[in-house]
Amino acid sequence: MSTENYLNHPNFGLLFRVCIAGEGQELFATLYAHRLFFIVRNDRSGLSFEPIGRVESKQIIEQRLRLIRRTGHQTEYEHLQKTYKQTF
């Protein structure tokens, strides 16, 4: 079973999910360049894309890594750690 999630952004094309960024929010990045990041919110009005910078996206991933490490989900931690190293 694949845990990869993709979205099609109206202007930037295919995005892949990097990690959960909070309640009802996920961090996505452009598939090929890994240079543009978006917080994607899914609520009653639909999907919304908020562009964010590399520094903020790096902080979100680091926070998620700390949380996962504390909860003991080793497989998820290793996957996100690999993505982190490839991206930053």
Helices and strands as residue ranges (DSSP letters): E 6-9, E 13-22, E 25-30, E 37-43, E 46-52, H 54-71, H 74-87
